Amino acid sequence: MTVPDSSSLRCGVIAAGHGERLKVDGRRSSKAMTLVCGRPLIDHALERFRAIGARDVTIIVNEESDDCLRWIDRNARDLDLDVIVRTTPSSYASFDIVAGRLAGRPALITTVDSILPVEDFRLFVRTAAALPSDAIVLAVTAHVDDEKPLWATLDRQGRIHALGAESGGCVTAGFYWLPAVRPLAPQAGFGRLRDYLKWLSERAPIYGVSLPLVFDVDRACDVEAAERGSLTRADEGVYK
């Protein structure tokens, strides 16, 4: 099932991280090429976009990600790609570059290290698309596996009224829906994307869409957890 008017949706992948914690655990590929269930993270991200009928995709990778660039060239020619090769100083800088490229139409941005069932991704997109046209929407989950999660608290209407506190009912899950008219821009940049999101939540209404199970792949143990979860939910028919 495609999202309403998916042809007008622009998509982005933030894949400029170096994956330092994965390298400490012995992984040698770029982070985007880390295998989960035999497929690189970038493949999972692009396949989710294909599943909702989206074709216009911007990807940012760092200058050391030759393996990812080669993979994209071989495996993603069916998409209308805009590939940015740039080593950025922060996750916020990467997000800002991609969001700028996607401005003018509704945009869906994902971090490359988030793993979830395709049907849950469709749920996020359908729900976000049904909200007001100026809505900023974050995916959130009660499944906490990040060492330093960004906690969020939602009200009954699905609005996030607290972001970045020491605890909360759920955590952000690496998917961001932006309206065609971009939200407020800070006068100065941020060191981390989470700092920008917290700043933004204090100035503009942000909605959260709760998803049951999202894995954040930062360590080798996260790969193992995502693969175990994928196999379990595949048995339930959720990953189909």
PLY file of the C-alpha trace (Angstrom):
ply
format ascii 1.0
element vertex 240
property float x
property float y
property float z
element edge 239
property int vertex1
property int vertex2
end_header
0.00 0.00 0.00
1.42 3.38 -0.99
0.99 6.57 0.96
-1.39 9.23 -0.36
0.23 11.07 -3.28
3.57 9.34 -2.68
4.93 10.76 -5.94
5.13 14.18 -4.28
7.03 12.87 -1.26
10.76 13.50 -1.07
12.84 11.14 1.03
16.26 11.34 2.63
18.75 9.04 4.33
21.32 10.28 6.84
24.26 7.89 6.40
27.23 10.15 7.08
28.15 8.65 10.46
31.42 6.77 10.84
30.10 3.94 13.01
32.88 4.21 15.59
31.19 1.85 18.06
30.68 -0.77 15.36
34.37 -0.50 14.44
35.34 -0.99 18.10
33.29 -4.19 17.94
35.28 -5.38 14.93
33.07 -4.28 12.02
35.19 -2.87 9.17
32.64 -1.67 6.63
31.11 1.80 6.64
28.12 2.03 8.96
25.65 2.13 6.07
27.05 -1.19 4.83
26.67 -3.00 8.15
24.77 -6.22 7.46
21.49 -7.02 9.21
19.90 -10.30 8.08
22.43 -10.43 5.25
21.55 -6.99 3.84
23.29 -3.65 4.42
21.52 -0.98 6.43
21.29 1.28 3.35
19.41 -1.50 1.55
16.84 -1.72 4.36
16.35 2.07 4.23
15.86 2.22 0.46
13.59 -0.82 0.41
11.26 0.91 2.87
10.98 3.87 0.50
10.21 1.55 -2.39
7.51 -0.09 -0.25
5.60 3.20 0.03
6.02 4.05 -3.65
8.58 6.83 -3.15
11.35 7.30 -5.72
12.90 10.72 -5.03
15.70 10.05 -2.51
18.61 12.13 -1.21
21.40 10.26 0.59
24.29 11.82 2.48
27.39 9.68 3.12
30.82 10.60 4.46
33.95 10.76 2.32
35.17 7.38 3.60
32.10 5.45 2.42
33.36 4.21 -0.94
31.86 0.78 -0.28
28.40 2.33 0.19
28.76 4.46 -2.95
29.66 1.38 -4.99
26.69 -0.51 -3.58
24.30 2.36 -4.38
25.59 2.54 -7.94
24.97 -1.18 -8.45
21.68 -1.58 -6.59
19.66 1.65 -6.57
19.44 2.76 -10.16
15.65 2.39 -10.12
15.46 5.40 -7.76
15.85 9.08 -8.58
18.92 9.61 -6.40
20.70 12.71 -5.17
23.86 11.46 -3.44
25.83 13.92 -1.29
29.39 12.90 -0.34
30.43 15.03 2.59
32.02 14.44 5.97
29.94 16.54 8.35
30.80 17.70 11.87
27.57 16.46 13.44
24.31 14.60 12.99
22.50 17.93 12.97
24.68 19.19 10.11
23.84 16.08 8.06
20.13 16.47 8.80
20.20 20.16 7.90
21.88 19.48 4.55
19.40 16.76 3.60
16.37 18.75 4.78
17.54 21.70 2.71
17.77 19.56 -0.42
14.24 18.25 0.15
12.57 21.60 0.85
9.47 22.58 -1.11
7.54 19.32 -0.75
6.68 17.07 2.20
9.79 15.15 3.21
10.53 11.92 5.03
14.02 11.55 6.48
15.47 8.46 8.13
18.73 7.68 9.86
20.39 4.71 8.19
20.75 2.72 11.41
17.04 2.26 12.21
15.55 -1.19 11.58
11.82 -1.97 11.76
9.16 -3.99 9.91
8.04 -2.46 6.62
4.40 -2.48 7.73
5.28 -0.38 10.80
7.07 2.05 8.49
3.95 2.25 6.32
1.93 2.96 9.47
4.20 5.88 10.35
3.95 7.36 6.87
0.16 6.94 6.60
-0.36 8.51 10.01
1.99 11.43 9.35
0.42 12.10 5.94
-3.04 12.33 7.55
-1.99 15.05 10.02
-2.26 18.78 9.22
-0.08 19.85 6.29
2.21 21.90 8.55
2.81 19.03 11.00
6.29 17.98 12.09
6.16 14.29 13.00
8.64 12.01 14.77
8.49 8.23 15.05
8.74 7.08 18.66
8.86 3.68 20.30
8.63 2.16 23.76
11.42 -0.23 22.78
14.54 1.32 24.33
17.91 -0.06 23.22
19.96 3.12 22.81
22.69 3.93 25.32
21.58 7.57 25.39
17.96 7.69 24.19
16.07 10.88 23.42
13.04 10.53 25.67
9.63 11.81 24.56
6.28 12.17 26.28
3.06 12.33 24.23
-0.35 13.65 25.19
-3.61 11.90 24.21
-3.74 13.79 20.91
-0.32 12.47 19.93
1.47 15.77 20.46
4.93 15.66 22.01
4.89 17.93 25.04
8.25 16.93 26.50
11.39 15.99 24.56
14.85 15.42 25.96
13.90 14.91 29.62
15.69 12.36 31.80
12.87 9.87 31.21
9.56 9.54 29.40
7.04 7.15 27.96
8.97 6.44 24.76
12.08 7.38 22.77
12.61 8.81 19.30
13.12 6.19 16.60
15.03 7.82 13.74
12.22 8.81 11.34
11.25 12.42 10.70
8.37 13.83 8.65
8.75 17.47 7.62
6.14 19.71 5.97
6.72 21.40 2.62
7.28 24.69 4.43
10.22 23.97 6.66
10.07 24.57 10.42
12.02 27.23 12.25
15.73 27.39 11.53
18.15 28.24 14.34
20.53 31.14 14.03
23.41 28.84 14.97
23.94 25.15 14.35
23.80 22.35 16.89
26.31 19.66 17.71
23.68 16.92 17.69
20.37 16.37 15.95
18.73 15.67 19.30
19.66 19.17 20.49
17.94 20.70 17.46
14.82 18.56 17.97
14.60 19.58 21.62
15.04 23.24 20.62
12.37 22.86 17.94
9.90 21.17 20.30
9.99 24.22 22.52
8.98 26.48 19.60
6.68 24.47 17.34
4.10 21.70 17.79
5.53 18.27 17.05
3.54 15.05 16.78
4.73 11.57 17.65
3.67 8.31 16.02
4.25 5.35 18.31
5.71 2.20 16.71
6.04 -1.10 18.56
9.60 -2.15 17.75
12.46 -0.15 16.23
16.11 -1.19 16.56
18.90 1.39 16.61
22.04 -0.27 15.23
25.13 1.26 16.86
26.93 -1.82 18.20
27.45 -5.42 17.16
24.99 -6.48 19.86
22.37 -4.25 18.20
22.84 -6.16 14.95
22.26 -9.41 16.79
19.16 -8.01 18.55
17.73 -6.67 15.28
18.27 -10.02 13.59
16.60 -11.91 16.43
13.68 -9.47 16.35
13.43 -9.71 12.58
13.24 -13.49 12.67
10.62 -13.46 15.42
8.38 -10.93 13.71
8.87 -12.56 10.31
7.37 -15.71 11.85
4.39 -13.55 12.78
4.12 -12.26 9.20
4.98 -8.68 10.20
8.09 -8.28 8.03
6.38 -9.41 4.85
0 1
1 2
2 3
3 4
4 5
5 6
6 7
7 8
8 9
9 10
10 11
11 12
12 13
13 14
14 15
15 16
16 17
17 18
18 19
19 20
20 21
21 22
22 23
23 24
24 25
25 26
26 27
27 28
28 29
29 30
30 31
31 32
32 33
33 34
34 35
35 36
36 37
37 38
38 39
39 40
40 41
41 42
42 43
43 44
44 45
45 46
46 47
47 48
48 49
49 50
50 51
51 52
52 53
53 54
54 55
55 56
56 57
57 58
58 59
59 60
60 61
61 62
62 63
63 64
64 65
65 66
66 67
67 68
68 69
69 70
70 71
71 72
72 73
73 74
74 75
75 76
76 77
77 78
78 79
79 80
80 81
81 82
82 83
83 84
84 85
85 86
86 87
87 88
88 89
89 90
90 91
91 92
92 93
93 94
94 95
95 96
96 97
97 98
98 99
99 100
100 101
101 102
102 103
103 104
104 105
105 106
106 107
107 108
108 109
109 110
110 111
111 112
112 113
113 114
114 115
115 116
116 117
117 118
118 119
119 120
120 121
121 122
122 123
123 124
124 125
125 126
126 127
127 128
128 129
129 130
130 131
131 132
132 133
133 134
134 135
135 136
136 137
137 138
138 139
139 140
140 141
141 142
142 143
143 144
144 145
145 146
146 147
147 148
148 149
149 150
150 151
151 152
152 153
153 154
154 155
155 156
156 157
157 158
158 159
159 160
160 161
161 162
162 163
163 164
164 165
165 166
166 167
167 168
168 169
169 170
170 171
171 172
172 173
173 174
174 175
175 176
176 177
177 178
178 179
179 180
180 181
181 182
182 183
183 184
184 185
185 186
186 187
187 188
188 189
189 190
190 191
191 192
192 193
193 194
194 195
195 196
196 197
197 198
198 199
199 200
200 201
201 202
202 203
203 204
204 205
205 206
206 207
207 208
208 209
209 210
210 211
211 212
212 213
213 214
214 215
215 216
216 217
217 218
218 219
219 220
220 221
221 222
222 223
223 224
224 225
225 226
226 227
227 228
228 229
229 230
230 231
231 232
232 233
233 234
234 235
235 236
236 237
237 238
238 239
